[in-house]
Amino acid sequence: MEDPWKNKWDSRYAEEQFAFGTEPNSFFKEQIDGLDQGELLLPAEGEGRNAVYAAVKGWSVSAFDISVEGKKKAMQLAAANRVTIGYQVGALEEVAYEEEQFDAMALIYAHFPAELKSQYHKKLSSYLRKGGVIIFEAFSKKHLEYKLSERAEGGPGNLDSLFSEEELLADFADYEVILLEEKEIELNAGNYHSGLGSVMRFVGRKR
């Protein structure tokens, strides 16, 4: 049976240009630059812009995504930057990592299906060591207003796939909160994230 979600991302990442550009997400860059290098996990990593940046900075990087086309682009970007990243293709249930394997994890616009997102957050959290740091940026529920008013390009079109402060506090209840904010930002990442948008940002340390 065909998977429309996978087909969507394979089609997008099969385009010649990088869908969200080749530069790292600015919030991710700011946060990862302040941490000591170690083992990093990047779920829903797409074409590898954040993975490659971290690898250049000396991190041991593992990433996964449902799109084989995303992996192809990520490997291309890694080769151009002369770094190596570990990249698995599959949904969370299909990839293999160890509990407490990673020192840091970054969820950058990792909009999982609404009915699974909290379950996925808890599963992903098990891969992070105690004292490990999570870096999170994704669209807030307020972003739907921007999208519907055509001020923003990109982001899910249904409210349940977007994030609130309350959801993040519940999903990552066993974390010391370093940063938690909802913020309006200028989206400027390739062809698919542009204009004004509203995001949730969270940085936490696992207790």
C-alpha positions in Angstrom: 0.0 0.0 0.0 1.3 3.5 -0.9 2.0 5.9 2.0 0.8 9.4 1.0 2.9 11.0 3.8 6.1 9.3 2.6 5.3 10.0 -1.0 4.8 13.7 -0.2 8.3 14.0 1.3 10.0 11.8 -1.4 8.5 14.1 -4.1 9.6 17.2 -2.3 13.1 16.0 -1.6 13.5 14.6 -5.2 13.5 18.2 -6.5 16.9 19.5 -7.6 17.0 22.3 -5.1 17.2 21.7 -1.3 13.7 22.2 0.0 14.7 24.1 3.1 18.2 25.2 2.0 21.6 23.9 3.0 22.2 26.2 6.0 21.3 25.0 9.4 18.3 26.1 11.3 19.3 29.3 13.1 17.9 28.3 16.5 19.5 24.8 16.2 22.8 26.4 15.3 22.7 28.9 18.2 21.9 26.1 20.7 24.3 23.4 19.4 27.2 25.8 19.3 26.8 26.2 23.1 27.1 22.5 23.9 30.1 20.2 24.2 30.4 17.8 21.3 29.1 14.3 21.8 26.5 12.0 20.2 23.6 13.7 18.6 20.3 12.4 17.3 18.2 14.2 14.6 14.8 12.7 14.0 12.9 13.7 10.8 16.1 15.2 9.5 15.1 15.5 5.8 17.9 16.7 3.6 20.5 16.9 6.3 21.3 20.6 6.8 21.4 20.4 10.6 23.1 17.0 10.7 25.9 18.1 8.4 26.4 21.4 10.3 26.8 19.4 13.6 29.2 16.9 12.0 31.4 19.8 10.7 31.4 21.0 14.3 32.7 17.7 15.6 29.5 15.9 16.7 28.9 12.2 16.1 25.6 12.5 14.2 22.8 10.0 13.8 19.7 11.0 11.8 16.6 9.4 10.4 13.6 10.2 8.2 10.9 8.4 6.3 12.2 9.7 2.9 14.9 7.9 1.0 15.1 11.0 -1.2 15.9 13.0 1.9 18.7 10.6 2.7 20.1 10.9 -0.8 20.3 14.7 -0.5 21.8 14.5 3.0 24.5 12.2 1.8 25.2 14.5 -1.0 25.5 17.5 1.4 27.7 15.5 3.8 30.1 14.5 1.0 30.3 18.1 -0.2 31.3 19.1 3.3 33.6 16.1 3.8 31.9 14.7 6.8 30.2 11.4 7.7 26.7 11.1 9.2 24.7 8.0 10.2 21.3 8.1 8.5 18.5 5.5 8.7 15.4 5.5 6.6 12.1 4.6 8.3 9.5 5.7 10.8 10.4 5.7 14.5 9.1 2.1 14.9 11.5 1.0 12.2 14.8 2.6 13.2 17.2 1.1 15.7 18.9 3.1 18.5 19.8 2.3 22.1 18.3 3.7 25.3 20.4 6.5 26.7 22.6 6.5 23.6 22.7 10.2 22.9 24.1 13.4 24.6 21.7 15.7 22.7 18.7 15.5 20.4 17.2 18.1 18.2 13.6 18.1 17.0 13.5 20.8 14.3 10.1 21.0 12.6 9.6 17.3 13.4 5.8 17.4 12.9 4.8 13.8 13.5 1.2 12.7 12.9 -1.0 14.4 15.5 -2.2 11.1 17.1 1.4 9.9 17.5 3.4 13.0 18.4 3.3 12.7 22.2 4.0 8.9 22.1 6.9 9.6 19.7 8.3 12.3 22.0 8.4 9.9 24.9 10.0 7.1 22.9 12.6 9.5 21.5 13.3 10.8 25.0 14.4 7.3 26.1 17.3 7.6 23.6 18.7 10.6 25.5 21.1 10.1 28.5 20.3 11.7 31.9 21.8 15.2 31.7 21.3 15.2 27.9 19.8 18.2 26.2 16.9 18.4 23.8 16.6 21.3 21.3 13.1 21.8 19.9 11.7 24.2 17.3 8.4 23.7 15.5 5.3 25.6 14.6 3.0 26.6 17.4 -0.8 26.4 17.3 -0.9 30.1 16.6 0.9 29.5 13.3 -2.3 28.3 11.7 -3.5 31.9 11.7 -0.4 33.0 9.8 -0.8 30.1 7.3 -4.5 30.8 6.7 -3.9 34.5 6.2 -1.1 33.7 3.7 1.5 35.5 5.8 3.5 32.2 6.0 4.5 29.4 3.6 4.9 26.0 5.2 3.7 24.1 8.3 0.9 21.7 8.9 -2.6 22.8 8.0 -4.4 21.2 11.0 -4.3 22.5 14.6 -3.7 19.1 16.2 -0.3 18.7 14.4 0.9 22.1 15.9 2.4 22.6 19.4 1.5 24.4 22.6 3.5 25.1 25.7 1.3 22.8 27.7 1.9 19.9 25.3 5.6 20.3 25.5 5.6 20.5 29.3 3.6 17.3 29.4 5.6 15.4 26.8 8.9 16.4 28.4 7.9 16.4 32.1 11.1 14.9 33.3 13.2 17.7 31.9 14.7 20.8 33.5 13.4 23.7 31.4 16.2 25.9 30.1 14.1 27.7 27.6 10.4 27.6 26.6 8.8 30.3 24.5 6.3 31.0 21.7 7.8 33.4 19.2 7.0 35.1 16.0 9.9 34.7 13.5 10.7 35.5 9.9 10.8 32.2 8.1 13.6 32.1 5.5 14.6 28.5 4.8 14.4 27.5 1.2 11.2 27.4 -0.9 8.9 25.9 1.7 9.4 28.0 4.9 9.0 31.7 4.2 7.2 34.7 5.6 6.1 35.4 9.2 5.4 32.4 11.4 4.8 31.4 15.0 7.0 28.8 16.6 7.4 27.0 19.9 11.0 26.8 21.1 12.1 24.5 23.9 15.5 23.6 25.4 15.5 21.1 28.2 18.0 19.0 30.2 16.9 15.4 31.1 16.7 14.7 34.8 
